[in-house]
Amino acid sequence: MFLFLSDSHFGIGSDEEQRERREKLFACLDHYAPRIQKLFIMGDLFDFWFEWRHVILKAHFPILCKLRELRDRGIEIYYLAGNHDFALSRFLEDEIGARTDLDHFEFEAEGKRFYLSHGDGLAPADWGYRILKRVFRNRLNQKLYSWLHPDLGQALAHRSSYSSRNHTGRRWDVDGFAYSAAAQKLADRGYDFIFFAHTHEPVLERAGQGIYVNTGDWLKYRSYAVFDQGVVRLKYWDQPFLERSSLDAR
């Protein structure tokens, strides 16, 4: 069984809201842990992720401990960078045991081809962000940013994150089609299951001969996807009656 989730954005909301969101996420992970082979975090687990040389933000500590616990139980963890993951360095790989990817990840399982990407930059209106992404991912710029005190660095990042979330939310009705179109092109290239995130809108639909899944978010919907025995299901932890499933892509 594979579990896919994204866009938890821990770091925003009141302490009580974050505690409730974290407890529900841990309950979900514990529920599936005995059966999970692979856990795919499709970006933006935190509202701001940056690795200083000697500092990890304390608010992230419980979640990082949970991920390490899952890895110690033999679950493979894959982390794809989202637009709020300002800098992925070695911490998640060295200390948590996760595999990290800055762009996309693809693999084969049960005779099917999977393509995974956070999806930021896919929409036509994202041209400005695509330029900004190059700035954020530039190693020199990240080095300069690392010289900021973490308290200041975090404050600046949260202001940027707030603007980014509002921009993404306002665009969905206009640009949501871009993700379906991108999934269609990937299906035409032979991928059976295409997973995106970023939009915060859960989607499960046919894309030509393949299936497109958007994991939605854990911030609002508590949505996630499960792949098991050739079937992908889009599930909602708080609202299980909304579950949607699809048969094998081929």
C-alpha positions in Angstrom: 0.0 0.0 0.0 1.2 3.5 -0.9 0.0 6.7 0.9 0.1 10.1 -0.7 -0.5 13.4 1.1 0.4 17.1 0.7 0.0 20.7 1.8 -0.3 20.4 5.6 1.3 23.7 6.0 2.3 23.2 9.6 3.4 26.6 11.0 0.2 28.5 10.2 -2.9 28.8 12.5 -3.2 29.0 16.2 -1.3 26.6 18.5 -4.7 24.8 19.1 -5.5 24.6 15.4 -2.0 23.1 14.6 -2.2 20.7 17.5 -5.6 19.4 16.2 -4.3 19.2 12.7 -1.2 17.3 13.8 -3.1 14.9 16.0 -5.4 13.9 13.1 -2.4 13.5 10.8 -0.7 11.3 13.3 -3.9 9.2 13.8 -4.1 8.8 10.0 -0.5 7.7 9.7 -0.8 5.3 12.7 -3.9 3.8 11.1 -2.2 2.9 7.9 1.3 2.3 9.3 1.0 -1.5 9.6 0.1 -1.7 5.9 2.1 1.1 4.3 5.1 0.3 2.2 5.8 3.8 0.9 4.7 7.2 2.1 4.8 10.0 -0.4 4.7 13.6 1.0 4.0 15.7 -2.0 5.4 19.0 -0.7 4.5 21.7 1.8 4.3 19.6 4.8 5.4 22.7 6.6 4.4 26.3 5.7 8.1 27.1 5.7 11.0 24.7 5.4 14.6 25.9 5.4 17.6 24.1 6.6 20.1 26.3 8.5 23.4 24.6 9.2 22.7 24.0 12.9 19.0 24.9 13.3 15.7 23.2 12.8 12.6 25.1 13.9 11.2 23.7 17.1 7.6 23.7 15.9 8.6 21.1 13.3 10.1 18.7 15.9 7.1 16.5 16.7 6.4 15.9 13.0 10.0 15.1 12.3 10.0 12.6 15.2 6.8 10.9 13.8 8.5 10.6 10.3 11.6 9.1 11.9 9.4 6.7 13.8 7.7 5.6 10.6 11.0 5.1 8.8 12.2 3.0 11.7 9.2 0.8 11.2 10.4 0.1 7.7 8.2 2.5 5.8 10.0 4.2 2.8 9.4 8.0 2.9 9.7 10.2 -0.2 9.5 14.0 0.1 8.9 16.1 -3.0 9.7 19.8 -2.6 6.8 22.2 -2.7 6.8 25.9 -3.2 6.9 26.4 0.5 10.0 24.2 0.8 12.5 27.0 0.4 15.6 24.8 0.8 16.0 21.1 1.0 19.4 20.1 2.1 20.6 16.9 3.8 18.6 16.9 7.0 15.5 14.9 5.8 17.7 12.3 4.1 20.4 12.0 6.8 18.4 12.3 10.0 14.9 11.1 8.9 15.9 8.7 6.2 13.6 10.2 3.5 14.4 10.5 -0.1 14.0 14.0 -1.4 13.4 15.4 -4.9 13.3 19.0 -6.0 11.3 18.5 -9.2 9.4 15.3 -9.7 9.6 11.6 -9.0 8.6 8.6 -11.1 8.6 4.9 -10.5 7.0 1.6 -11.5 4.9 -0.7 -9.2 2.5 -3.5 -9.9 3.2 -3.0 -13.6 2.1 0.6 -13.6 4.0 3.8 -14.1 3.6 6.6 -11.6 4.5 10.3 -12.0 4.6 12.6 -9.0 5.1 16.3 -8.7 4.0 19.0 -6.3 2.7 20.9 -9.4 3.8 24.4 -8.6 4.4 26.4 -11.8 2.0 24.4 -14.0 -0.7 27.0 -14.4 -0.3 29.7 -17.2 -0.6 32.4 -14.6 2.4 31.0 -12.7 5.0 32.6 -15.1 6.0 35.1 -12.5 6.4 32.3 -9.9 8.5 30.2 -12.3 11.0 33.1 -12.3 10.8 33.5 -8.6 11.4 29.8 -8.1 14.7 30.1 -9.8 15.6 32.9 -7.4 14.5 30.8 -4.3 16.4 27.7 -5.5 19.6 29.5 -6.3 22.3 28.2 -4.1 24.0 31.5 -3.6 20.7 33.1 -2.6 20.0 30.3 -0.2 23.4 30.8 1.3 22.8 34.5 1.8 19.4 33.7 3.4 21.0 31.3 5.8 22.9 34.1 7.4 19.6 35.6 8.7 18.7 34.8 12.2 16.1 32.0 12.1 13.5 34.1 13.9 13.8 36.8 11.2 14.0 34.3 8.4 10.9 32.5 9.5 8.9 35.8 9.8 9.8 36.9 6.3 9.0 33.4 4.9 5.6 33.3 6.6 4.7 36.7 5.0 5.6 35.3 1.6 3.7 32.1 2.3 0.6 34.0 3.2 0.6 35.8 -0.1 1.3 32.6 -2.0 -1.6 30.7 -0.4 -4.1 33.6 -1.2 -2.8 33.7 -4.8 -3.2 30.0 -5.3 -6.7 29.9 -3.8 -8.0 32.7 -6.0 -6.8 31.0 -9.2 -8.4 27.6 -8.9 -11.5 28.2 -11.0 -9.4 29.7 -13.8 -6.3 27.6 -13.8 -7.4 24.2 -12.4 -7.7 23.0 -16.0 -4.0 23.3 -16.4 -3.4 20.4 -14.1 -5.8 18.1 -15.9 -4.2 19.1 -19.2 -0.7 18.3 -17.8 -1.9 15.0 -16.5 -3.4 14.2 -19.9 -0.1 14.8 -21.6 1.7 12.6 -19.1 -0.9 9.9 -19.6 -0.2 10.1 -23.4 3.4 9.5 -22.6 2.5 6.2 -20.9 2.1 7.1 -17.3 -0.8 5.3 -15.6 -1.1 7.4 -12.4 -0.3 11.1 -12.3 -0.2 12.8 -8.9 -0.1 16.5 -8.3 -0.7 18.7 -5.3 -0.3 22.5 -4.8 -3.9 23.6 -5.7 -5.3 22.4 -2.3 -8.3 21.0 -4.3 -8.8 17.2 -4.2 -9.2 15.6 -7.6 -9.6 12.1 -8.9 -10.4 11.8 -12.6 -9.6 9.9 -15.8 -6.9 11.4 -17.9 -7.0 9.6 -21.2 -5.8 6.1 -20.5 -4.4 7.2 -17.1 -5.7 8.5 -13.9 -5.0 12.0 -12.5 -5.0 12.5 -8.7 -4.6 15.7 -6.8 -4.1 15.0 -3.1 -5.8 18.2 -2.1 -4.6 19.3 1.3 -4.5 18.4 5.0 -5.0 22.1 5.9 -8.7 22.3 5.0 -9.9 19.0 3.5 -7.8 16.5 5.4 -7.6 14.7 2.1 -5.1 12.1 0.9 -4.8 9.2 -1.6 -4.2 5.5 -1.1 -3.0 3.1 -3.8 -3.6 -0.6 -3.0 -3.8 -3.6 -5.3 -4.2 -1.6 -8.5 -6.9 0.8 -7.1 -6.3 4.4 -6.1 -8.7 6.0 -3.7 -9.1 9.7 -2.7 -10.0 9.8 0.9 -11.0 12.3 3.6 -10.0 11.6 7.1 -12.8 13.8 8.7 -15.4 12.9 6.0 -14.9 9.3 4.9 -18.3 9.3 3.1 -16.7 11.5 0.5 -14.2 8.8 -0.5 -13.8 8.4 -4.3 -12.1 5.4 -5.9 -11.0 4.5 -9.4 -10.3 1.1 -10.9 -7.0 0.1 -12.5 -5.8 2.7 -15.1 -5.5 0.1 -17.9 
